[in-house]
């Protein structure tokens, strides 16, 4: 989903712990990612959590915790 | 029937380059061009008022069309940053400055980025209901008055500008554009996402993006369905130029080809209610363009869309 929403970003398994910023994901992409998460998975992430969830693994762990 | 005869604009010559702020705000060129879509923001001079920008737009209109101030029946200014503290209303100031007649109605409309679409309906309806022949709709909302220079969310985005739209009775003949179908919406409970409670503009960028990306495509889909047409029957989609990112997101969500979704915010930024007419001005006289859809969204939270069609 990260790669789909962010232009010019590819994400492989080895990138799951890389900060999103270092993958080329900017602040506007982050907004797009969390909107996509809400629309597809029904999970609304509060603003104060979004800044903390700055890797793919952290985002996935947060989603797992919401199931 | 009342239609749009002409649109003119004034973008101040003063600019602040976003490239000069790369270090301060940790920006990349890709972000400036590809995401913000704003290379520089326009700025009025310190001593210029909102009405000053309106007058400059009016002067530009007079260079295009013969408009005698004495013959204007109504004069509306769409702004949320009026002259001084708001009294007298900015439209009255403009009225006095251009020498319009005592019989001319003048009032302000307090709306932001949805303002042009709302105001088109207001002015058209007001003129038709009262048998008025010629009206001026100004948009002028210089956010430079309220921006926080240290706020990355806003200082790189918003620019100053003014536009004026000449609306006339179709009885005058010639070519004109008729706004046909409108849809209006408000979500006041989320209004704090864009406010100036502290005297400075504060914007929750994420909330505004989420709102725009979800409600605008829905409204446009509903408008097209109500009009009984598909997106292919619309020549251009003129979205409020909030940022390149939101314009691209809307185009993607609606499945619109890039050539139907123009963007022009690179050289002045997001000019609030002026953004749609600034875009429209560039296509008014293009004979290949006959039907456009306008959609404004933002402050309020408020959003509105309409279809505008050329008649000859």
Interface residues (C-beta under 8 A of the other chain):
Chain A: X7 X8 X26 X27 X28 X29 X30 X31 X32 X34 X35 X38 X39 X47 X50
Chain B: X28 X30 X31 X34 X35 X36 X204 X205 X206 X207 X209 X210 X213 X214 X243 X245 X249
